[in-house]
């Protein structure tokens, strides 16, 4: 397989996994969290238990592993592409000389994506395990875990906006 | 109040970050 084909497959996988990851992130923030709040407030309704038992574990499975595949396929792409290097991207092109805006742009997107991956595996998933009862904790610990997971998820939603701008702009230019 | 508590606050935070980082990058890259 030649390098152009390899790059194309890595980019494709990066997009597929990234859509899965961020799509589920937007589902959690735009649909699931408000629906859980509604279900909690509706005292005569069926309640949120089924969401926590049947939907969240499956959604979180695809969410956290899609995040890993997105990051790894992105890193593979950067390492394989002749015009990028992992060092150049993660140092934002500083010290590379010449016109390095492509490295600065994709590097900013890569750092934002890396922070988001950290939030998924270090803040969201361990705390969601407590919220969903996969790990047994006290009610106070569960309330704290719910707040941390919620805020980390909201941070990722906010970061996804500039992240996507810089990922796309590396090849297609910034709007200014 | 934390702006991240609401969806609109989260989106505005993301948009502000995007604009600020965009100008920073332009300045950093000297473009």
N, CA and C atoms of all chains as a GROMACS GRO file, in nm:
protein
  621
    1UNK      N    1   0.084  -0.120   0.000
    1UNK     CA    2   0.000   0.000   0.000
    1UNK      C    3   0.088   0.125   0.000
    2UNK      N    4   0.062   0.216  -0.096
    2UNK     CA    5   0.150   0.334  -0.099
    2UNK      C    6   0.108   0.434   0.008
    3UNK      N    7   0.196   0.533   0.028
    3UNK     CA    8   0.176   0.624   0.141
    3UNK      C    9   0.053   0.714   0.121
    4UNK      N   10   0.020   0.746  -0.005
    4UNK     CA   11  -0.098   0.830  -0.029
    4UNK      C   12  -0.224   0.754   0.015
    5UNK      N   13  -0.228   0.624  -0.019
    5UNK     CA   14  -0.344   0.543   0.019
    5UNK      C   15  -0.352   0.528   0.171
    6UNK      N   16  -0.236   0.509   0.234
    6UNK     CA   17  -0.230   0.495   0.380
    6UNK      C   18  -0.280   0.623   0.447
    7UNK      N   19  -0.232   0.738   0.399
    7UNK     CA   20  -0.276   0.866   0.455
    7UNK      C   21  -0.426   0.884   0.440
    8UNK      N   22  -0.477   0.845   0.324
    8UNK     CA   23  -0.620   0.858   0.297
    8UNK      C   24  -0.702   0.773   0.394
    9UNK      N   25  -0.655   0.650   0.419
    9UNK     CA   26  -0.726   0.561   0.513
    9UNK      C   27  -0.718   0.614   0.656
   10UNK      N   28  -0.602   0.668   0.693
   10UNK     CA   29  -0.587   0.723   0.829
   10UNK      C   30  -0.679   0.844   0.848
   11UNK      N   31  -0.685   0.929   0.746
   11UNK     CA   32  -0.771   1.048   0.754
   11UNK      C   33  -0.918   1.007   0.764
   12UNK      N   34  -0.956   0.908   0.682
   12UNK     CA   35  -1.094   0.857   0.681
   12UNK      C   36  -1.133   0.801   0.818
   13UNK      N   37  -1.043   0.718   0.874
   13UNK     CA   38  -1.069   0.659   1.006
   13UNK      C   39  -1.080   0.770   1.112
   14UNK      N   40  -0.992   0.870   1.100
   14UNK     CA   41  -0.993   0.983   1.195
   14UNK      C   42  -1.129   1.055   1.189
   15UNK      N   43  -1.180   1.077   1.069
   15UNK     CA   44  -1.310   1.145   1.054
   15UNK      C   45  -1.423   1.058   1.108
   16UNK      N   46  -1.424   0.929   1.071
   16UNK     CA   47  -1.531   0.838   1.117
   16UNK      C   48  -1.536   0.830   1.269
   17UNK      N   49  -1.419   0.809   1.330
   17UNK     CA   50  -1.415   0.796   1.476
   17UNK      C   51  -1.446   0.931   1.542
   18UNK      N   52  -1.398   1.039   1.482
   18UNK     CA   53  -1.423   1.173   1.537
   18UNK      C   54  -1.571   1.208   1.534
   19UNK      N   55  -1.639   1.172   1.426
   19UNK     CA   56  -1.784   1.197   1.419
   19UNK      C   57  -1.856   1.115   1.526
   20UNK      N   58  -1.814   0.990   1.544
   20UNK     CA   59  -1.876   0.905   1.647
   20UNK      C   60  -1.856   0.966   1.786
   21UNK      N   61  -1.734   1.009   1.813
   21UNK     CA   62  -1.700   1.066   1.944
   21UNK      C   63  -1.779   1.195   1.970
   22UNK      N   64  -1.763   1.292   1.879
   22UNK     CA   65  -1.823   1.423   1.904
   22UNK      C   66  -1.976   1.415   1.888
   23UNK      N   67  -2.023   1.326   1.801
   23UNK     CA   68  -2.168   1.306   1.788
   23UNK      C   69  -2.228   1.260   1.921
   24UNK      N   70  -2.161   1.164   1.986
   24UNK     CA   71  -2.211   1.117   2.116
   24UNK      C   72  -2.194   1.225   2.223
   25UNK      N   73  -2.085   1.304   2.215
   25UNK     CA   74  -2.067   1.415   2.310
   25UNK      C   75  -2.184   1.514   2.298
   26UNK      N   76  -2.224   1.546   2.176
   26UNK     CA   77  -2.336   1.638   2.155
   26UNK      C   78  -2.468   1.574   2.198
   27UNK      N   79  -2.480   1.442   2.177
   27UNK     CA   80  -2.598   1.371   2.228
   27UNK      C   81  -2.607   1.387   2.380
   28UNK      N   82  -2.495   1.364   2.450
   28UNK     CA   83  -2.495   1.376   2.597
   28UNK      C   84  -2.536   1.516   2.640
   29UNK      N   85  -2.479   1.618   2.572
   29UNK     CA   86  -2.499   1.756   2.618
   29UNK      C   87  -2.629   1.819   2.569
   30UNK      N   88  -2.666   1.791   2.444
   30UNK     CA   89  -2.784   1.860   2.388
   30UNK      C   90  -2.913   1.780   2.412
   31UNK      N   91  -2.902   1.647   2.429
   31UNK     CA   92  -3.022   1.563   2.440
   31UNK      C   93  -3.032   1.496   2.577
   32UNK      N   94  -2.928   1.421   2.611
   32UNK     CA   95  -2.939   1.333   2.728
   32UNK      C   96  -2.948   1.409   2.862
   33UNK      N   97  -2.856   1.506   2.882
   33UNK     CA   98  -2.856   1.578   3.011
   33UNK      C   99  -2.988   1.652   3.034
   34UNK      N  100  -3.040   1.728   2.935
   34UNK     CA  101  -3.171   1.792   2.958
   34UNK      C  102  -3.284   1.690   2.975
   35UNK      N  103  -3.276   1.576   2.904
   35UNK     CA  104  -3.381   1.474   2.918
   35UNK      C  105  -3.378   1.410   3.056
   36UNK      N  106  -3.257   1.388   3.110
   36UNK     CA  107  -3.243   1.333   3.247
   36UNK      C  108  -3.304   1.430   3.348
   37UNK      N  109  -3.276   1.561   3.329
   37UNK     CA  110  -3.330   1.662   3.421
   37UNK      C  111  -3.482   1.663   3.415
   38UNK      N  112  -3.536   1.652   3.293
   38UNK     CA  113  -3.683   1.648   3.275
   38UNK      C  114  -3.740   1.524   3.342
   39UNK      N  115  -3.673   1.410   3.321
   39UNK     CA  116  -3.722   1.284   3.378
   39UNK      C  117  -3.720   1.288   3.531
   40UNK      N  118  -3.616   1.353   3.587
   40UNK     CA  119  -3.607   1.367   3.734
   40UNK      C  120  -3.718   1.457   3.788
   41UNK      N  121  -3.752   1.562   3.709
   41UNK     CA  122  -3.852   1.659   3.756
   41UNK      C  123  -3.994   1.606   3.741
   42UNK      N  124  -4.015   1.511   3.650
   42UNK     CA  125  -4.149   1.458   3.622
   42UNK      C  126  -4.180   1.345   3.720
   43UNK      N  127  -4.242   1.383   3.833
   43UNK     CA  128  -4.261   1.285   3.940
   43UNK      C  129  -4.360   1.174   3.903
   44UNK      N  130  -4.448   1.199   3.807
   44UNK     CA  131  -4.543   1.095   3.767
   44UNK      C  132  -4.498   1.017   3.644
   45UNK      N  133  -4.382   1.055   3.590
   45UNK     CA  134  -4.331   0.989   3.469
   45UNK      C  135  -4.254   0.862   3.502
   46UNK      N  136  -4.196   0.798   3.401
   46UNK     CA  137  -4.124   0.672   3.423
   46UNK      C  138  -3.988   0.689   3.490
   47UNK      N  139  -3.936   0.814   3.501
   47UNK     CA  140  -3.808   0.836   3.567
   47UNK      C  141  -3.690   0.807   3.475
   48UNK      N  142  -3.569   0.842   3.521
   48UNK     CA  143  -3.452   0.830   3.434
   48UNK      C  144  -3.377   0.696   3.447
   49UNK      N  145  -3.430   0.602   3.527
   49UNK     CA  146  -3.353   0.480   3.556
   49UNK      C  147  -3.316   0.401   3.430
   50UNK      N  148  -3.411   0.392   3.336
   50UNK     CA  149  -3.384   0.312   3.216
   50UNK      C  150  -3.273   0.376   3.131
   51UNK      N  151  -3.267   0.509   3.131
   51UNK     CA  152  -3.161   0.578   3.055
   51UNK      C  153  -3.026   0.538   3.115
   52UNK      N  154  -3.017   0.546   3.248
   52UNK     CA  155  -2.892   0.512   3.316
   52UNK      C  156  -2.855   0.365   3.301
   53UNK      N  157  -2.955   0.280   3.297
   53UNK     CA  158  -2.926   0.135   3.290
   53UNK      C  159  -2.898   0.086   3.147
   54UNK      N  160  -2.977   0.134   3.051
   54UNK     CA  161  -2.965   0.077   2.916
   54UNK      C  162  -2.894   0.165   2.814
   55UNK      N  163  -2.909   0.297   2.826
   55UNK     CA  164  -2.852   0.384   2.722
   55UNK      C  165  -2.710   0.430   2.758
   56UNK      N  166  -2.692   0.482   2.877
   56UNK     CA  167  -2.562   0.541   2.914
   56UNK      C  168  -2.444   0.443   2.901
   57UNK      N  169  -2.454   0.319   2.951
   57UNK     CA  170  -2.338   0.230   2.939
   57UNK      C  171  -2.297   0.206   2.794
   58UNK      N  172  -2.397   0.187   2.705
   58UNK     CA  173  -2.363   0.164   2.564
   58UNK      C  174  -2.309   0.290   2.498
   59UNK      N  175  -2.374   0.404   2.527
   59UNK     CA  176  -2.328   0.530   2.468
   59UNK      C  177  -2.187   0.564   2.515
   60UNK      N  178  -2.160   0.540   2.644
   60UNK     CA  179  -2.026   0.570   2.698
   60UNK      C  180  -1.920   0.475   2.644
   61UNK      N  181  -1.960   0.351   2.613
   61UNK     CA  182  -1.864   0.256   2.553
   61UNK      C  183  -1.816   0.310   2.418
   62UNK      N  184  -1.913   0.342   2.330
   62UNK     CA  185  -1.875   0.394   2.198
   62UNK      C  186  -1.804   0.527   2.211
   63UNK      N  187  -1.846   0.612   2.302
   63UNK     CA  188  -1.789   0.745   2.323
   63UNK      C  189  -1.640   0.737   2.359
   64UNK      N  190  -1.607   0.658   2.461
   64UNK     CA  191  -1.467   0.661   2.510
   64UNK      C  192  -1.372   0.589   2.415
   65UNK      N  193  -1.421   0.482   2.347
   65UNK     CA  194  -1.331   0.412   2.256
   65UNK      C  195  -1.320   0.486   2.122
   66UNK      N  196  -1.425   0.555   2.081
   66UNK     CA  197  -1.415   0.639   1.961
   66UNK      C  198  -1.313   0.750   1.985
   67UNK      N  199  -1.307   0.801   2.110
   67UNK     CA  200  -1.209   0.905   2.143
   67UNK      C  201  -1.067   0.852   2.124
   68UNK      N  202  -1.042   0.729   2.167
   68UNK     CA  203  -0.909   0.669   2.153
   68UNK      C  204  -0.874   0.650   2.005
   69UNK      N  205  -0.969   0.595   1.928
   69UNK     CA  206  -0.943   0.570   1.786
   69UNK      C  207  -0.919   0.703   1.713
   70UNK      N  208  -0.996   0.806   1.749
   70UNK     CA  209  -0.977   0.937   1.687
   70UNK      C  210  -0.836   0.989   1.712
   71UNK      N  211  -0.793   0.983   1.837
   71UNK     CA  212  -0.661   1.038   1.871
   71UNK      C  213  -0.549   0.957   1.803
   72UNK      N  214  -0.559   0.824   1.810
   72UNK     CA  215  -0.453   0.739   1.754
   72UNK      C  216  -0.446   0.755   1.602
   73UNK      N  217  -0.562   0.756   1.535
   73UNK     CA  218  -0.560   0.770   1.389
   73UNK      C  219  -0.510   0.909   1.350
   74UNK      N  220  -0.541   1.010   1.431
   74UNK     CA  221  -0.490   1.146   1.404
   74UNK      C  222  -0.339   1.151   1.420
   75UNK      N  223  -0.289   1.088   1.526
   75UNK     CA  224  -0.144   1.086   1.550
   75UNK      C  225  -0.072   1.010   1.440
   76UNK      N  226  -0.133   0.898   1.395
   76UNK     CA  227  -0.074   0.820   1.284
   76UNK      C  228  -0.068   0.904   1.158
   77UNK      N  229  -0.175   0.979   1.132
   77UNK     CA  230  -0.180   1.064   1.013
   77UNK      C  231  -0.068   1.169   1.018
   78UNK      N  232  -0.055   1.234   1.135
   78UNK     CA  233   0.048   1.339   1.149
   78UNK      C  234   0.188   1.279   1.129
   79UNK      N  235   0.208   1.159   1.187
   79UNK     CA  236   0.340   1.095   1.177
   79UNK      C  237   0.369   1.050   1.034
   80UNK      N  238   0.263   1.015   0.958
   80UNK     CA  239   0.284   0.964   0.821
   80UNK      C  240   0.293   1.075   0.718
   81UNK      N  241   0.224   1.188   0.744
   81UNK     CA  242   0.216   1.294   0.642
   81UNK      C  243   0.351   1.367   0.632
   82UNK      N  244   0.399   1.381   0.509
   82UNK     CA  245   0.530   1.442   0.487
   82UNK      C  246   0.540   1.584   0.536
   83UNK      N  247   0.428   1.660   0.530
   83UNK     CA  248   0.433   1.802   0.567
   83UNK      C  249   0.412   1.825   0.716
   84UNK      N  250   0.390   1.717   0.793
   84UNK     CA  251   0.375   1.731   0.938
   84UNK      C  252   0.476   1.641   1.008
   85UNK      N  253   0.495   1.664   1.138
   85UNK     CA  254   0.564   1.569   1.225
   85UNK      C  255   0.500   1.584   1.362
   86UNK      N  256   0.505   1.478   1.444
   86UNK     CA  257   0.443   1.486   1.577
   86UNK      C  258   0.507   1.598   1.659
   87UNK      N  259   0.641   1.608   1.649
   87UNK     CA  260   0.711   1.713   1.724
   87UNK      C  261   0.670   1.852   1.674
   88UNK      N  262   0.667   1.869   1.543
   88UNK     CA  263   0.630   2.000   1.487
   88UNK      C  264   0.488   2.041   1.522
   89UNK      N  265   0.397   1.944   1.518
   89UNK     CA  266   0.256   1.974   1.548
   89UNK      C  267   0.238   2.009   1.695
   90UNK      N  268   0.294   1.925   1.785
   90UNK     CA  269   0.269   1.949   1.928
   90UNK      C  270   0.353   2.064   1.985
   91UNK      N  271   0.451   2.112   1.909
   91UNK     CA  272   0.521   2.236   1.950
   91UNK      C  273   0.469   2.354   1.867
   92UNK      N  274   0.357   2.334   1.798
   92UNK     CA  275   0.285   2.439   1.723
   92UNK      C  276   0.370   2.503   1.615
   93UNK      N  277   0.471   2.432   1.568
   93UNK     CA  278   0.555   2.486   1.460
   93UNK      C  279   0.657   2.589   1.507
   94UNK      N  280   0.663   2.610   1.640
   94UNK     CA  281   0.757   2.710   1.693
   94UNK      C  282   0.900   2.658   1.673
   95UNK      N  283   0.985   2.743   1.618
   95UNK     CA  284   1.124   2.704   1.594
   95UNK      C  285   1.144   2.627   1.465
   96UNK      N  286   1.038   2.612   1.386
   96UNK     CA  287   1.049   2.536   1.260
   96UNK      C  288   1.103   2.625   1.147
   97UNK      N  289   1.090   2.758   1.164
   97UNK     CA  290   1.136   2.849   1.059
   97UNK      C  291   1.038   2.852   0.943
   98UNK      N  292   1.044   2.960   0.867
   98UNK     CA  293   0.959   2.973   0.748
   98UNK      C  294   0.812   2.987   0.784
   99UNK      N  295   0.726   2.953   0.688
   99UNK     CA  296   0.582   2.964   0.708
   99UNK      C  297   0.532   2.837   0.776
  100UNK      N  298   0.493   2.849   0.902
  100UNK     CA  299   0.453   2.730   0.977
  100UNK      C  300   0.310   2.741   1.026
  101UNK      N  301   0.226   2.823   0.962
  101UNK     CA  302   0.090   2.841   1.013
  101UNK      C  303   0.010   2.710   1.008
  102UNK      N  304   0.043   2.623   0.910
  102UNK     CA  305  -0.026   2.492   0.903
  102UNK      C  306   0.001   2.410   1.027
  103UNK      N  307   0.128   2.410   1.072
  103UNK     CA  308   0.164   2.336   1.194
  103UNK      C  309   0.100   2.399   1.318
  104UNK      N  310   0.098   2.533   1.322
  104UNK     CA  311   0.038   2.603   1.437
  104UNK      C  312  -0.112   2.573   1.444
  105UNK      N  313  -0.175   2.574   1.326
  105UNK     CA  314  -0.321   2.552   1.321
  105UNK      C  315  -0.357   2.409   1.360
  106UNK      N  316  -0.295   2.312   1.295
  106UNK     CA  317  -0.330   2.172   1.326
  106UNK      C  318  -0.282   2.138   1.468
  107UNK      N  319  -0.172   2.201   1.511
  107UNK     CA  320  -0.120   2.176   1.646
  107UNK      C  321  -0.218   2.224   1.753
  108UNK      N  322  -0.281   2.339   1.728
  108UNK     CA  323  -0.381   2.389   1.823
  108UNK      C  324  -0.499   2.293   1.829
  109UNK      N  325  -0.544   2.246   1.712
  109UNK     CA  326  -0.652   2.146   1.709
  109UNK      C  327  -0.611   2.018   1.779
  110UNK      N  328  -0.486   1.976   1.757
  110UNK     CA  329  -0.438   1.851   1.818
  110UNK      C  330  -0.430   1.862   1.970
  111UNK      N  331  -0.385   1.979   2.020
  111UNK     CA  332  -0.379   2.000   2.165
  111UNK      C  333  -0.518   2.001   2.226
  112UNK      N  334  -0.612   2.069   2.158
  112UNK     CA  335  -0.749   2.072   2.209
  112UNK      C  336  -0.807   1.931   2.212
  113UNK      N  337  -0.783   1.853   2.107
  113UNK     CA  338  -0.831   1.714   2.101
  113UNK      C  339  -0.766   1.629   2.209
  114UNK      N  340  -0.640   1.654   2.237
  114UNK     CA  341  -0.568   1.577   2.339
  114UNK      C  342  -0.623   1.608   2.478
  115UNK      N  343  -0.651   1.736   2.504
  115UNK     CA  344  -0.712   1.775   2.632
  115UNK      C  345  -0.849   1.707   2.645
  116UNK      N  346  -0.922   1.702   2.533
  116UNK     CA  347  -1.055   1.639   2.535
  116UNK      C  348  -1.044   1.490   2.564
  117UNK      N  349  -0.943   1.423   2.505
  117UNK     CA  350  -0.924   1.279   2.532
  117UNK      C  351  -0.893   1.257   2.680
  118UNK      N  352  -0.808   1.345   2.736
  118UNK     CA  353  -0.777   1.339   2.880
  118UNK      C  354  -0.906   1.352   2.962
  119UNK      N  355  -0.989   1.450   2.927
  119UNK     CA  356  -1.114   1.470   3.002
  119UNK      C  357  -1.204   1.346   2.996
  120UNK      N  358  -1.208   1.281   2.879
  120UNK     CA  359  -1.292   1.161   2.864
  120UNK      C  360  -1.247   1.052   2.960
  121UNK      N  361  -1.117   1.021   2.957
  121UNK     CA  362  -1.069   0.904   3.031
  121UNK      C  363  -1.035   0.931   3.176
  122UNK      N  364  -1.002   1.055   3.211
  122UNK     CA  365  -0.959   1.086   3.349
  122UNK      C  366  -1.072   1.149   3.430
  123UNK      N  367  -1.160   1.226   3.365
  123UNK     CA  368  -1.266   1.294   3.440
  123UNK      C  369  -1.406   1.236   3.413
  124UNK      N  370  -1.440   1.215   3.286
  124UNK     CA  371  -1.579   1.175   3.256
  124UNK      C  372  -1.604   1.028   3.290
  125UNK      N  373  -1.526   0.938   3.232
  125UNK     CA  374  -1.555   0.795   3.248
  125UNK      C  375  -1.543   0.747   3.394
  126UNK      N  376  -1.435   0.777   3.467
  126UNK     CA  377  -1.428   0.730   3.607
  126UNK      C  378  -1.544   0.784   3.692
  127UNK      N  379  -1.585   0.909   3.667
  127UNK     CA  380  -1.695   0.967   3.746
  127UNK      C  381  -1.830   0.913   3.701
  128UNK      N  382  -1.846   0.885   3.571
  128UNK     CA  383  -1.972   0.825   3.525
  128UNK      C  384  -1.990   0.684   3.582
  129UNK      N  385  -1.878   0.613   3.602
  129UNK     CA  386  -1.888   0.479   3.663
  129UNK      C  387  -1.949   0.489   3.802
  130UNK      N  388  -1.916   0.596   3.875
  130UNK     CA  389  -1.975   0.617   4.008
  130UNK      C  390  -2.122   0.657   3.996
  131UNK      N  391  -2.152   0.745   3.901
  131UNK     CA  392  -2.290   0.793   3.883
  131UNK      C  393  -2.382   0.677   3.845
  132UNK      N  394  -2.334   0.589   3.757
  132UNK     CA  395  -2.419   0.481   3.705
  132UNK      C  396  -2.422   0.358   3.797
  133UNK      N  397  -2.341   0.361   3.903
  133UNK     CA  398  -2.342   0.249   3.996
  133UNK      C  399  -2.254   0.134   3.954
  134UNK      N  400  -2.170   0.155   3.851
  134UNK     CA  401  -2.075   0.051   3.810
  134UNK      C  402  -1.970   0.036   3.920
  135UNK      N  403  -1.940   0.148   3.986
  135UNK     CA  404  -1.854   0.150   4.105
  135UNK      C  405  -1.941   0.200   4.221
  136UNK      N  406  -1.940   0.127   4.334
  136UNK     CA  407  -2.024   0.166   4.448
  136UNK      C  408  -1.961   0.279   4.528
  137UNK      N  409  -2.039   0.387   4.549
  137UNK     CA  410  -1.991   0.501   4.631
  137UNK      C  411  -2.109   0.553   4.714
  138UNK      N  412  -2.078   0.644   4.807
  138UNK     CA  413  -2.184   0.705   4.888
  138UNK      C  414  -2.262   0.806   4.803
  139UNK      N  415  -2.377   0.848   4.854
  139UNK     CA  416  -2.458   0.946   4.780
  139UNK      C  417  -2.385   1.078   4.760
  140UNK      N  418  -2.308   1.118   4.864
  140UNK     CA  419  -2.232   1.245   4.854
  140UNK      C  420  -2.125   1.234   4.745
  141UNK      N  421  -2.056   1.120   4.742
  141UNK     CA  422  -1.954   1.099   4.638
  141UNK      C  423  -2.016   1.094   4.500
  142UNK      N  424  -2.136   1.035   4.493
  142UNK     CA  425  -2.206   1.026   4.365
  142UNK      C  426  -2.245   1.166   4.314
  143UNK      N  427  -2.291   1.251   4.406
  143UNK     CA  428  -2.329   1.388   4.368
  143UNK      C  429  -2.208   1.465   4.317
  144UNK      N  430  -2.093   1.447   4.384
  144UNK     CA  431  -1.971   1.515   4.342
  144UNK      C  432  -1.925   1.462   4.205
  145UNK      N  433  -1.932   1.330   4.188
  145UNK     CA  434  -1.892   1.268   4.062
  145UNK      C  435  -1.979   1.318   3.947
  146UNK      N  436  -2.110   1.335   3.974
  146UNK     CA  437  -2.203   1.382   3.872
  146UNK      C  438  -2.164   1.522   3.825
  147UNK      N  439  -2.127   1.608   3.922
  147UNK     CA  440  -2.090   1.747   3.889
  147UNK      C  441  -1.959   1.751   3.808
  148UNK      N  442  -1.860   1.673   3.849
  148UNK     CA  443  -1.731   1.673   3.778
  148UNK      C  444  -1.750   1.620   3.636
  149UNK      N  445  -1.824   1.509   3.622
  149UNK     CA  446  -1.847   1.451   3.489
  149UNK      C  447  -1.923   1.549   3.400
  150UNK      N  448  -2.023   1.615   3.458
  150UNK     CA  449  -2.103   1.713   3.383
  150UNK      C  450  -2.016   1.827   3.333
  151UNK      N  451  -1.935   1.885   3.424
  151UNK     CA  452  -1.853   2.000   3.385
  151UNK      C  453  -1.746   1.961   3.282
  152UNK      N  454  -1.687   1.842   3.298
  152UNK     CA  455  -1.586   1.797   3.201
  152UNK      C  456  -1.650   1.777   3.064
  153UNK      N  457  -1.772   1.726   3.063
  153UNK     CA  458  -1.843   1.706   2.938
  153UNK      C  459  -1.876   1.841   2.872
  154UNK      N  460  -1.916   1.938   2.954
  154UNK     CA  461  -1.945   2.073   2.901
  154UNK      C  462  -1.817   2.141   2.851
  155UNK      N  463  -1.706   2.121   2.922
  155UNK     CA  464  -1.577   2.177   2.877
  155UNK      C  465  -1.544   2.118   2.740
  156UNK      N  466  -1.562   1.987   2.725
  156UNK     CA  467  -1.532   1.924   2.596
  156UNK      C  468  -1.622   1.977   2.484
  157UNK      N  469  -1.748   2.002   2.517
  157UNK     CA  470  -1.840   2.057   2.417
  157UNK      C  471  -1.791   2.196   2.373
  158UNK      N  472  -1.750   2.278   2.470
  158UNK     CA  473  -1.698   2.412   2.436
  158UNK      C  474  -1.569   2.399   2.355
  159UNK      N  475  -1.477   2.310   2.398
  159UNK     CA  476  -1.350   2.295   2.327
  159UNK      C  477  -1.367   2.238   2.187
  160UNK      N  478  -1.473   2.160   2.166
  160UNK     CA  479  -1.493   2.099   2.034
  160UNK      C  480  -1.514   2.206   1.926
  161UNK      N  481  -1.564   2.324   1.968
  161UNK     CA  482  -1.593   2.431   1.870
  161UNK      C  483  -1.463   2.486   1.809
  162UNK      N  484  -1.367   2.535   1.892
  162UNK     CA  485  -1.239   2.574   1.831
  162UNK      C  486  -1.162   2.455   1.773
  163UNK      N  487  -1.171   2.338   1.838
  163UNK     CA  488  -1.095   2.222   1.788
  163UNK      C  489  -1.129   2.194   1.642
  164UNK      N  490  -1.259   2.193   1.612
  164UNK     CA  491  -1.301   2.160   1.475
  164UNK      C  492  -1.261   2.271   1.377
  165UNK      N  493  -1.265   2.396   1.424
  165UNK     CA  494  -1.222   2.508   1.339
  165UNK      C  495  -1.078   2.490   1.297
  166UNK      N  496  -0.989   2.458   1.394
  166UNK     CA  497  -0.846   2.448   1.363
  166UNK      C  498  -0.812   2.321   1.287
  167UNK      N  499  -0.882   2.212   1.314
  167UNK     CA  500  -0.859   2.089   1.238
  167UNK      C  501  -0.887   2.113   1.089
  168UNK      N  502  -1.000   2.177   1.062
  168UNK     CA  503  -1.037   2.202   0.923
  168UNK      C  504  -0.952   2.310   0.859
  169UNK      N  505  -0.915   2.411   0.941
  169UNK     CA  506  -0.842   2.526   0.888
  169UNK      C  507  -0.699   2.492   0.848
  170UNK      N  508  -0.643   2.384   0.905
  170UNK     CA  509  -0.505   2.348   0.871
  170UNK      C  510  -0.491   2.323   0.721
  171UNK      N  511  -0.593   2.263   0.660
  171UNK     CA  512  -0.587   2.238   0.516
  171UNK      C  513  -0.660   2.343   0.434
  172UNK      N  514  -0.760   2.407   0.496
  172UNK     CA  515  -0.849   2.492   0.416
  172UNK      C  516  -0.843   2.639   0.453
  173UNK      N  517  -0.763   2.676   0.554
  173UNK     CA  518  -0.745   2.816   0.590
  173UNK      C  519  -0.840   2.864   0.697
  174UNK      N  520  -0.792   2.964   0.774
  174UNK     CA  521  -0.875   3.026   0.877
  174UNK      C  522  -0.963   3.133   0.813
  175UNK      N  523  -1.078   3.167   0.877
  175UNK     CA  524  -1.167   3.267   0.816
  175UNK      C  525  -1.114   3.410   0.824
  176UNK      N  526  -1.003   3.434   0.897
  176UNK     CA  527  -0.948   3.571   0.900
  176UNK      C  528  -0.809   3.571   0.839
  177UNK      N  529  -2.256   3.264   3.838
  177UNK     CA  530  -2.302   3.140   3.774
  177UNK      C  531  -2.201   3.091   3.671
  178UNK      N  532  -2.183   2.962   3.664
  178UNK     CA  533  -2.091   2.902   3.567
  178UNK      C  534  -2.156   2.899   3.429
  179UNK      N  535  -2.094   2.960   3.327
  179UNK     CA  536  -2.157   2.961   3.194
  179UNK      C  537  -2.176   2.821   3.137
  180UNK      N  538  -2.096   2.725   3.186
  180UNK     CA  539  -2.106   2.588   3.134
  180UNK      C  540  -2.230   2.515   3.185
  181UNK      N  541  -2.303   2.575   3.280
  181UNK     CA  542  -2.426   2.512   3.328
  181UNK      C  543  -2.537   2.516   3.224
  182UNK      N  544  -2.528   2.610   3.130
  182UNK     CA  545  -2.632   2.614   3.025
  182UNK      C  546  -2.570   2.581   2.890
  183UNK      N  547  -2.652   2.529   2.801
  183UNK     CA  548  -2.605   2.494   2.666
  183UNK      C  549  -2.559   2.621   2.592
  184UNK      N  550  -2.641   2.729   2.604
  184UNK     CA  551  -2.605   2.852   2.531
  184UNK      C  552  -2.473   2.909   2.585
  185UNK      N  553  -2.453   2.903   2.718
  185UNK     CA  554  -2.328   2.952   2.777
  185UNK      C  555  -2.209   2.869   2.729
  186UNK      N  556  -2.231   2.739   2.713
  186UNK     CA  557  -2.124   2.650   2.665
  186UNK      C  558  -2.086   2.684   2.521
  187UNK      N  559  -2.187   2.706   2.438
  187UNK     CA  560  -2.160   2.736   2.297
  187UNK      C  561  -2.092   2.873   2.283
  188UNK      N  562  -2.138   2.971   2.359
  188UNK     CA  563  -2.075   3.104   2.354
  188UNK      C  564  -1.930   3.094   2.401
  189UNK      N  565  -1.905   3.017   2.509
  189UNK     CA  566  -1.768   2.997   2.556
  189UNK      C  567  -1.680   2.938   2.445
  190UNK      N  568  -1.732   2.838   2.375
  190UNK     CA  569  -1.658   2.775   2.265
  190UNK      C  570  -1.630   2.873   2.152
  191UNK      N  571  -1.730   2.954   2.118
  191UNK     CA  572  -1.713   3.051   2.009
  191UNK      C  573  -1.610   3.158   2.046
  192UNK      N  574  -1.616   3.205   2.171
  192UNK     CA  575  -1.520   3.307   2.216
  192UNK      C  576  -1.378   3.248   2.212
  193UNK      N  577  -1.364   3.124   2.260
  193UNK     CA  578  -1.234   3.056   2.256
  193UNK      C  579  -1.182   3.046   2.113
  194UNK      N  580  -1.272   3.011   2.022
  194UNK     CA  581  -1.232   2.995   1.881
  194UNK      C  582  -1.178   3.127   1.826
  195UNK      N  583  -1.248   3.237   1.854
  195UNK     CA  584  -1.207   3.368   1.800
  195UNK      C  585  -1.075   3.413   1.864
  196UNK      N  586  -1.064   3.398   1.996
  196UNK     CA  587  -0.942   3.441   2.066
  196UNK      C  588  -0.822   3.360   2.016
  197UNK      N  589  -0.838   3.228   2.007
  197UNK     CA  590  -0.727   3.143   1.961
  197UNK      C  591  -0.690   3.174   1.816
  198UNK      N  592  -0.791   3.207   1.736
  198UNK     CA  593  -0.766   3.237   1.594
  198UNK      C  594  -0.675   3.360   1.582
  199UNK      N  595  -0.705   3.466   1.658
  199UNK     CA  596  -0.621   3.586   1.653
  199UNK      C  597  -0.483   3.559   1.712
  200UNK      N  598  -0.477   3.476   1.818
  200UNK     CA  599  -0.348   3.440   1.877
  200UNK      C  600  -0.260   3.367   1.775
  201UNK      N  601  -0.322   3.274   1.705
  201UNK     CA  602  -0.247   3.195   1.606
  201UNK      C  603  -0.196   3.284   1.494
  202UNK      N  604  -0.280   3.375   1.449
  202UNK     CA  605  -0.240   3.466   1.342
  202UNK      C  606  -0.119   3.548   1.388
  203UNK      N  607  -0.123   3.594   1.515
  203UNK     CA  608  -0.014   3.675   1.569
  203UNK      C  609   0.113   3.590   1.584
  204UNK      N  610   0.092   3.466   1.634
  204UNK     CA  611   0.204   3.374   1.659
  204UNK      C  612   0.275   3.336   1.529
  205UNK      N  613   0.195   3.310   1.427
  205UNK     CA  614   0.252   3.264   1.300
  205UNK      C  615   0.299   3.383   1.216
  206UNK      N  616   0.266   3.504   1.260
  206UNK     CA  617   0.308   3.624   1.187
  206UNK      C  618   0.246   3.636   1.051
  207UNK      N  619   0.126   3.576   1.037
  207UNK     CA  620   0.060   3.578   0.905
  207UNK      C  621  -0.037   3.697   0.895
   0.00000   0.00000   0.00000
